[in-house]
């Protein structure tokens, strides 16, 4: 696919179907891009499509099939958008929660491979049915452990507002869960005693409660 240098080309790109329910356009919205007029357009559309397809087919569609509609909060970021956000973050400005471009390759920056050459993609999502349950007092770890036991994720990072979380698909997945919600920090990673085996006691009844 050629570089996206016209409205027609960007329109066609946005119509690219990544999975049963999701199109590329669903992942291109960015508050930073809109506010500051920075194009949120990939330099390598084919890699962005390939990574996004795996994210959608292997993680987002299975989640939506079980828990209902998924809302995309933040997903693809161009290097220009993410780099600007990172600089604002370093300057102490609020609302610019962006790590460095290098840290986001094969993460929010779908059209760059990471330092190990792995393809990947991240989306920050809210599951409305679970957000209601969380705001009524449920533990965020219910969802974290369900995904850990059922889906081939690489990383998850949970946030306090509506139990939104970054969900990453990546080649050679890391299988790490972290959170800004108490208990904060790393919930699990390879080598920790809680990493293997079933965690069904955490999410017993979860699926039935959200249907």
ChimeraX commands (.cxc) that place a marker at each C-alpha (Angstrom):
marker #1 position 0.00,0.00,0.00 radius 0.5
marker #1 position 1.32,3.44,-0.95 radius 0.5
marker #1 position 1.81,6.27,1.52 radius 0.5
marker #1 position -1.45,7.99,2.44 radius 0.5
marker #1 position -1.12,11.40,0.79 radius 0.5
marker #1 position -4.68,12.13,-0.34 radius 0.5
marker #1 position -8.14,12.23,1.16 radius 0.5
marker #1 position -9.17,9.38,-1.14 radius 0.5
marker #1 position -6.26,7.20,-0.02 radius 0.5
marker #1 position -6.93,7.92,3.66 radius 0.5
marker #1 position -10.63,7.23,3.14 radius 0.5
marker #1 position -9.86,3.84,1.61 radius 0.5
marker #1 position -7.41,3.10,4.43 radius 0.5
marker #1 position -10.02,3.94,7.07 radius 0.5
marker #1 position -12.45,1.55,5.41 radius 0.5
marker #1 position -10.01,-1.36,5.73 radius 0.5
marker #1 position -11.75,-4.10,7.67 radius 0.5
marker #1 position -9.51,-5.55,10.37 radius 0.5
marker #1 position -11.98,-8.12,11.68 radius 0.5
marker #1 position -15.68,-8.95,11.84 radius 0.5
marker #1 position -16.57,-5.80,13.80 radius 0.5
marker #1 position -13.65,-3.40,13.51 radius 0.5
marker #1 position -12.35,-1.10,10.77 radius 0.5
marker #1 position -9.10,0.83,10.70 radius 0.5
marker #1 position -10.94,4.14,11.12 radius 0.5
marker #1 position -12.10,3.01,14.58 radius 0.5
marker #1 position -8.50,3.27,15.83 radius 0.5
marker #1 position -7.32,6.59,14.36 radius 0.5
marker #1 position -8.98,9.10,16.71 radius 0.5
marker #1 position -6.58,11.06,18.93 radius 0.5
marker #1 position -7.29,14.03,21.19 radius 0.5
marker #1 position -3.68,15.15,20.86 radius 0.5
marker #1 position -3.83,14.99,17.07 radius 0.5
marker #1 position -7.12,16.86,16.92 radius 0.5
marker #1 position -6.19,19.58,19.38 radius 0.5
marker #1 position -2.74,20.26,17.94 radius 0.5
marker #1 position -3.37,19.55,14.26 radius 0.5
marker #1 position -0.86,16.70,13.97 radius 0.5
marker #1 position -1.76,14.04,11.38 radius 0.5
marker #1 position -2.38,10.66,12.99 radius 0.5
marker #1 position -1.55,8.71,9.84 radius 0.5
marker #1 position 0.83,5.73,9.59 radius 0.5
marker #1 position 3.97,5.86,7.47 radius 0.5
marker #1 position 3.68,2.11,6.85 radius 0.5
marker #1 position -0.04,1.40,6.28 radius 0.5
marker #1 position 0.52,-2.29,5.49 radius 0.5
marker #1 position 2.30,-2.95,8.79 radius 0.5
marker #1 position -0.37,-1.01,10.70 radius 0.5
marker #1 position -3.08,-3.12,9.06 radius 0.5
marker #1 position -1.23,-6.38,9.73 radius 0.5
marker #1 position -0.68,-5.57,13.41 radius 0.5
marker #1 position -4.18,-4.18,13.89 radius 0.5
marker #1 position -5.71,-7.26,12.30 radius 0.5
marker #1 position -4.02,-9.51,14.84 radius 0.5
marker #1 position -5.07,-7.25,17.73 radius 0.5
marker #1 position -8.68,-7.30,16.55 radius 0.5
marker #1 position -9.03,-10.95,15.57 radius 0.5
marker #1 position -7.12,-12.46,18.49 radius 0.5
marker #1 position -8.09,-10.13,21.33 radius 0.5
marker #1 position -10.83,-7.59,20.68 radius 0.5
marker #1 position -13.31,-9.81,18.83 radius 0.5
marker #1 position -13.14,-12.62,21.42 radius 0.5
marker #1 position -13.62,-10.07,24.22 radius 0.5
marker #1 position -16.58,-8.48,22.46 radius 0.5
marker #1 position -18.13,-11.88,21.75 radius 0.5
marker #1 position -18.15,-12.65,25.48 radius 0.5
marker #1 position -18.68,-9.29,27.18 radius 0.5
marker #1 position -20.50,-7.16,24.62 radius 0.5
marker #1 position -19.53,-3.95,22.89 radius 0.5
marker #1 position -16.00,-2.62,23.32 radius 0.5
marker #1 position -15.27,1.12,23.30 radius 0.5
marker #1 position -11.92,2.23,21.86 radius 0.5
marker #1 position -10.39,5.01,23.97 radius 0.5
marker #1 position -7.00,5.37,22.33 radius 0.5
marker #1 position -5.23,3.15,19.87 radius 0.5
marker #1 position -2.96,3.95,16.94 radius 0.5
marker #1 position -0.60,6.93,17.35 radius 0.5
marker #1 position 1.70,8.17,14.64 radius 0.5
marker #1 position 5.30,8.75,15.74 radius 0.5
marker #1 position 4.68,12.51,15.39 radius 0.5
marker #1 position 1.60,12.40,17.65 radius 0.5
marker #1 position 3.18,10.15,20.24 radius 0.5
marker #1 position 6.48,12.05,20.20 radius 0.5
marker #1 position 4.68,15.35,20.77 radius 0.5
marker #1 position 2.69,13.82,23.62 radius 0.5
marker #1 position 5.87,12.46,25.19 radius 0.5
marker #1 position 7.52,15.88,25.10 radius 0.5
marker #1 position 4.46,17.47,26.73 radius 0.5
marker #1 position 4.50,14.76,29.38 radius 0.5
marker #1 position 8.16,15.48,30.13 radius 0.5
marker #1 position 7.30,19.18,30.43 radius 0.5
marker #1 position 4.84,18.33,33.17 radius 0.5
marker #1 position 1.65,19.07,31.25 radius 0.5
marker #1 position -1.40,16.99,32.21 radius 0.5
marker #1 position -3.33,14.81,29.79 radius 0.5
marker #1 position -0.32,13.74,27.73 radius 0.5
marker #1 position 0.29,10.21,28.97 radius 0.5
marker #1 position 2.71,9.07,26.27 radius 0.5
marker #1 position 5.88,7.06,26.73 radius 0.5
marker #1 position 8.76,7.53,24.28 radius 0.5
marker #1 position 8.36,6.49,20.66 radius 0.5
marker #1 position 10.87,3.69,21.14 radius 0.5
marker #1 position 8.85,2.32,24.07 radius 0.5
marker #1 position 5.68,2.49,21.97 radius 0.5
marker #1 position 6.97,0.76,18.84 radius 0.5
marker #1 position 4.75,-2.33,18.35 radius 0.5
marker #1 position 2.51,-0.76,20.99 radius 0.5
marker #1 position 0.51,2.38,20.29 radius 0.5
marker #1 position 2.72,2.92,17.24 radius 0.5
marker #1 position 1.49,0.03,15.13 radius 0.5
marker #1 position 3.58,0.77,12.05 radius 0.5
marker #1 position 6.98,0.30,13.68 radius 0.5
marker #1 position 8.47,-2.96,14.89 radius 0.5
marker #1 position 10.07,-2.97,18.32 radius 0.5
marker #1 position 13.80,-3.26,19.01 radius 0.5
marker #1 position 13.57,-7.05,18.72 radius 0.5
marker #1 position 11.84,-6.84,15.35 radius 0.5
marker #1 position 8.43,-7.87,16.66 radius 0.5
marker #1 position 5.15,-6.62,15.22 radius 0.5
marker #1 position 2.48,-5.45,17.65 radius 0.5
marker #1 position -0.45,-3.15,18.39 radius 0.5
marker #1 position -2.05,-1.62,21.49 radius 0.5
marker #1 position -5.54,-0.25,22.08 radius 0.5
marker #1 position -6.80,1.37,25.26 radius 0.5
marker #1 position -10.32,0.04,25.68 radius 0.5
marker #1 position -13.33,0.21,27.97 radius 0.5
marker #1 position -15.78,-2.67,28.22 radius 0.5
marker #1 position -18.98,-0.83,29.21 radius 0.5
marker #1 position -20.61,-3.86,30.82 radius 0.5
marker #1 position -17.56,-4.40,33.00 radius 0.5
marker #1 position -17.15,-0.66,33.67 radius 0.5
marker #1 position -20.58,-0.68,35.31 radius 0.5
marker #1 position -19.64,-3.70,37.40 radius 0.5
marker #1 position -16.31,-2.11,38.39 radius 0.5
marker #1 position -17.96,1.17,39.39 radius 0.5
marker #1 position -20.35,-0.83,41.56 radius 0.5
marker #1 position -17.38,-2.20,43.48 radius 0.5
marker #1 position -16.04,-5.15,41.49 radius 0.5
marker #1 position -12.31,-5.85,41.43 radius 0.5
marker #1 position -10.45,-5.02,38.19 radius 0.5
marker #1 position -8.51,-8.26,38.58 radius 0.5
marker #1 position -11.61,-10.23,37.56 radius 0.5
marker #1 position -11.19,-9.06,33.98 radius 0.5
marker #1 position -7.40,-9.20,34.07 radius 0.5
marker #1 position -7.32,-12.84,35.11 radius 0.5
marker #1 position -10.09,-13.82,32.68 radius 0.5
marker #1 position -8.08,-12.41,29.77 radius 0.5
marker #1 position -4.88,-13.97,31.11 radius 0.5
marker #1 position -6.49,-17.42,31.17 radius 0.5
marker #1 position -8.32,-17.17,27.82 radius 0.5
marker #1 position -6.55,-14.90,25.32 radius 0.5
marker #1 position -3.04,-14.57,23.78 radius 0.5
marker #1 position -2.34,-11.03,25.03 radius 0.5
marker #1 position 1.15,-9.60,25.44 radius 0.5
marker #1 position 0.47,-6.86,28.00 radius 0.5
marker #1 position -2.35,-5.23,29.94 radius 0.5
marker #1 position -2.27,-2.00,31.95 radius 0.5
marker #1 position -5.36,-1.00,33.94 radius 0.5
marker #1 position -6.47,2.57,34.78 radius 0.5
marker #1 position -8.90,3.83,37.45 radius 0.5
marker #1 position -11.43,5.57,35.18 radius 0.5
marker #1 position -14.05,2.98,34.20 radius 0.5
marker #1 position -11.45,0.21,34.45 radius 0.5
marker #1 position -10.06,1.21,31.06 radius 0.5
marker #1 position -6.98,-0.74,30.11 radius 0.5
marker #1 position -4.26,-0.91,27.51 radius 0.5
marker #1 position -4.42,-4.25,25.74 radius 0.5
marker #1 position -1.46,-5.26,23.58 radius 0.5
marker #1 position -1.05,-8.00,21.02 radius 0.5
marker #1 position 2.55,-8.67,20.03 radius 0.5
marker #1 position 4.59,-11.38,18.42 radius 0.5
marker #1 position 6.36,-13.40,21.16 radius 0.5
marker #1 position 3.98,-12.07,23.85 radius 0.5
marker #1 position 5.41,-10.94,27.19 radius 0.5
marker #1 position 2.28,-11.89,29.21 radius 0.5
marker #1 position 2.58,-9.07,31.77 radius 0.5
marker #1 position -0.28,-7.39,33.68 radius 0.5
marker #1 position 0.16,-4.06,35.50 radius 0.5
marker #1 position -2.19,-1.51,37.02 radius 0.5
marker #1 position -2.63,2.03,38.34 radius 0.5
marker #1 position -5.60,0.70,40.36 radius 0.5
marker #1 position -4.93,-0.72,43.83 radius 0.5
marker #1 position -3.10,-2.97,44.28 radius 0.5
marker #1 position -0.85,-0.93,41.99 radius 0.5
marker #1 position 2.13,-2.27,40.10 radius 0.5
marker #1 position 2.72,-5.61,38.48 radius 0.5
marker #1 position 0.01,-8.21,39.01 radius 0.5
marker #1 position 1.83,-10.96,37.15 radius 0.5
marker #1 position 4.65,-11.68,34.74 radius 0.5
marker #1 position 6.59,-14.80,33.75 radius 0.5
marker #1 position 8.48,-16.17,36.72 radius 0.5
marker #1 position 5.99,-15.01,39.34 radius 0.5
marker #1 position 4.32,-17.76,41.35 radius 0.5
marker #1 position 0.84,-16.64,40.29 radius 0.5
marker #1 position 1.54,-16.65,36.54 radius 0.5
marker #1 position 0.66,-20.22,35.57 radius 0.5
marker #1 position -2.39,-22.37,36.13 radius 0.5
marker #1 position -6.05,-21.43,36.34 radius 0.5
marker #1 position -7.30,-18.27,38.03 radius 0.5
marker #1 position -10.96,-19.17,37.67 radius 0.5
marker #1 position -11.69,-18.34,41.31 radius 0.5
marker #1 position -11.18,-14.68,40.42 radius 0.5
marker #1 position -13.80,-14.53,37.69 radius 0.5
marker #1 position -16.33,-17.16,38.76 radius 0.5
marker #1 position -19.71,-15.87,37.62 radius 0.5
marker #1 position -18.22,-12.90,35.76 radius 0.5
marker #1 position -19.40,-13.88,32.29 radius 0.5
marker #1 position -22.93,-14.69,33.44 radius 0.5
marker #1 position -23.18,-11.40,35.36 radius 0.5
marker #1 position -22.38,-9.32,32.27 radius 0.5
marker #1 position -24.69,-11.02,29.78 radius 0.5
marker link #1:1,2 radius 0.2
marker link #1:2,3 radius 0.2
marker link #1:3,4 radius 0.2
marker link #1:4,5 radius 0.2
marker link #1:5,6 radius 0.2
marker link #1:6,7 radius 0.2
marker link #1:7,8 radius 0.2
marker link #1:8,9 radius 0.2
marker link #1:9,10 radius 0.2
marker link #1:10,11 radius 0.2
marker link #1:11,12 radius 0.2
marker link #1:12,13 radius 0.2
marker link #1:13,14 radius 0.2
marker link #1:14,15 radius 0.2
marker link #1:15,16 radius 0.2
marker link #1:16,17 radius 0.2
marker link #1:17,18 radius 0.2
marker link #1:18,19 radius 0.2
marker link #1:19,20 radius 0.2
marker link #1:20,21 radius 0.2
marker link #1:21,22 radius 0.2
marker link #1:22,23 radius 0.2
marker link #1:23,24 radius 0.2
marker link #1:24,25 radius 0.2
marker link #1:25,26 radius 0.2
marker link #1:26,27 radius 0.2
marker link #1:27,28 radius 0.2
marker link #1:28,29 radius 0.2
marker link #1:29,30 radius 0.2
marker link #1:30,31 radius 0.2
marker link #1:31,32 radius 0.2
marker link #1:32,33 radius 0.2
marker link #1:33,34 radius 0.2
marker link #1:34,35 radius 0.2
marker link #1:35,36 radius 0.2
marker link #1:36,37 radius 0.2
marker link #1:37,38 radius 0.2
marker link #1:38,39 radius 0.2
marker link #1:39,40 radius 0.2
marker link #1:40,41 radius 0.2
marker link #1:41,42 radius 0.2
marker link #1:42,43 radius 0.2
marker link #1:43,44 radius 0.2
marker link #1:44,45 radius 0.2
marker link #1:45,46 radius 0.2
marker link #1:46,47 radius 0.2
marker link #1:47,48 radius 0.2
marker link #1:48,49 radius 0.2
marker link #1:49,50 radius 0.2
marker link #1:50,51 radius 0.2
marker link #1:51,52 radius 0.2
marker link #1:52,53 radius 0.2
marker link #1:53,54 radius 0.2
marker link #1:54,55 radius 0.2
marker link #1:55,56 radius 0.2
marker link #1:56,57 radius 0.2
marker link #1:57,58 radius 0.2
marker link #1:58,59 radius 0.2
marker link #1:59,60 radius 0.2
marker link #1:60,61 radius 0.2
marker link #1:61,62 radius 0.2
marker link #1:62,63 radius 0.2
marker link #1:63,64 radius 0.2
marker link #1:64,65 radius 0.2
marker link #1:65,66 radius 0.2
marker link #1:66,67 radius 0.2
marker link #1:67,68 radius 0.2
marker link #1:68,69 radius 0.2
marker link #1:69,70 radius 0.2
marker link #1:70,71 radius 0.2
marker link #1:71,72 radius 0.2
marker link #1:72,73 radius 0.2
marker link #1:73,74 radius 0.2
marker link #1:74,75 radius 0.2
marker link #1:75,76 radius 0.2
marker link #1:76,77 radius 0.2
marker link #1:77,78 radius 0.2
marker link #1:78,79 radius 0.2
marker link #1:79,80 radius 0.2
marker link #1:80,81 radius 0.2
marker link #1:81,82 radius 0.2
marker link #1:82,83 radius 0.2
marker link #1:83,84 radius 0.2
marker link #1:84,85 radius 0.2
marker link #1:85,86 radius 0.2
marker link #1:86,87 radius 0.2
marker link #1:87,88 radius 0.2
marker link #1:88,89 radius 0.2
marker link #1:89,90 radius 0.2
marker link #1:90,91 radius 0.2
marker link #1:91,92 radius 0.2
marker link #1:92,93 radius 0.2
marker link #1:93,94 radius 0.2
marker link #1:94,95 radius 0.2
marker link #1:95,96 radius 0.2
marker link #1:96,97 radius 0.2
marker link #1:97,98 radius 0.2
marker link #1:98,99 radius 0.2
marker link #1:99,100 radius 0.2
marker link #1:100,101 radius 0.2
marker link #1:101,102 radius 0.2
marker link #1:102,103 radius 0.2
marker link #1:103,104 radius 0.2
marker link #1:104,105 radius 0.2
marker link #1:105,106 radius 0.2
marker link #1:106,107 radius 0.2
marker link #1:107,108 radius 0.2
marker link #1:108,109 radius 0.2
marker link #1:109,110 radius 0.2
marker link #1:110,111 radius 0.2
marker link #1:111,112 radius 0.2
marker link #1:112,113 radius 0.2
marker link #1:113,114 radius 0.2
marker link #1:114,115 radius 0.2
marker link #1:115,116 radius 0.2
marker link #1:116,117 radius 0.2
marker link #1:117,118 radius 0.2
marker link #1:118,119 radius 0.2
marker link #1:119,120 radius 0.2
marker link #1:120,121 radius 0.2
marker link #1:121,122 radius 0.2
marker link #1:122,123 radius 0.2
marker link #1:123,124 radius 0.2
marker link #1:124,125 radius 0.2
marker link #1:125,126 radius 0.2
marker link #1:126,127 radius 0.2
marker link #1:127,128 radius 0.2
marker link #1:128,129 radius 0.2
marker link #1:129,130 radius 0.2
marker link #1:130,131 radius 0.2
marker link #1:131,132 radius 0.2
marker link #1:132,133 radius 0.2
marker link #1:133,134 radius 0.2
marker link #1:134,135 radius 0.2
marker link #1:135,136 radius 0.2
marker link #1:136,137 radius 0.2
marker link #1:137,138 radius 0.2
marker link #1:138,139 radius 0.2
marker link #1:139,140 radius 0.2
marker link #1:140,141 radius 0.2
marker link #1:141,142 radius 0.2
marker link #1:142,143 radius 0.2
marker link #1:143,144 radius 0.2
marker link #1:144,145 radius 0.2
marker link #1:145,146 radius 0.2
marker link #1:146,147 radius 0.2
marker link #1:147,148 radius 0.2
marker link #1:148,149 radius 0.2
marker link #1:149,150 radius 0.2
marker link #1:150,151 radius 0.2
marker link #1:151,152 radius 0.2
marker link #1:152,153 radius 0.2
marker link #1:153,154 radius 0.2
marker link #1:154,155 radius 0.2
marker link #1:155,156 radius 0.2
marker link #1:156,157 radius 0.2
marker link #1:157,158 radius 0.2
marker link #1:158,159 radius 0.2
marker link #1:159,160 radius 0.2
marker link #1:160,161 radius 0.2
marker link #1:161,162 radius 0.2
marker link #1:162,163 radius 0.2
marker link #1:163,164 radius 0.2
marker link #1:164,165 radius 0.2
marker link #1:165,166 radius 0.2
marker link #1:166,167 radius 0.2
marker link #1:167,168 radius 0.2
marker link #1:168,169 radius 0.2
marker link #1:169,170 radius 0.2
marker link #1:170,171 radius 0.2
marker link #1:171,172 radius 0.2
marker link #1:172,173 radius 0.2
marker link #1:173,174 radius 0.2
marker link #1:174,175 radius 0.2
marker link #1:175,176 radius 0.2
marker link #1:176,177 radius 0.2
marker link #1:177,178 radius 0.2
marker link #1:178,179 radius 0.2
marker link #1:179,180 radius 0.2
marker link #1:180,181 radius 0.2
marker link #1:181,182 radius 0.2
marker link #1:182,183 radius 0.2
marker link #1:183,184 radius 0.2
marker link #1:184,185 radius 0.2
marker link #1:185,186 radius 0.2
marker link #1:186,187 radius 0.2
marker link #1:187,188 radius 0.2
marker link #1:188,189 radius 0.2
marker link #1:189,190 radius 0.2
marker link #1:190,191 radius 0.2
marker link #1:191,192 radius 0.2
marker link #1:192,193 radius 0.2
marker link #1:193,194 radius 0.2
marker link #1:194,195 radius 0.2
marker link #1:195,196 radius 0.2
marker link #1:196,197 radius 0.2
marker link #1:197,198 radius 0.2
marker link #1:198,199 radius 0.2
marker link #1:199,200 radius 0.2
marker link #1:200,201 radius 0.2
marker link #1:201,202 radius 0.2
marker link #1:202,203 radius 0.2
marker link #1:203,204 radius 0.2
marker link #1:204,205 radius 0.2
marker link #1:205,206 radius 0.2
marker link #1:206,207 radius 0.2
marker link #1:207,208 radius 0.2
marker link #1:208,209 radius 0.2
marker link #1:209,210 radius 0.2
marker link #1:210,211 radius 0.2
view
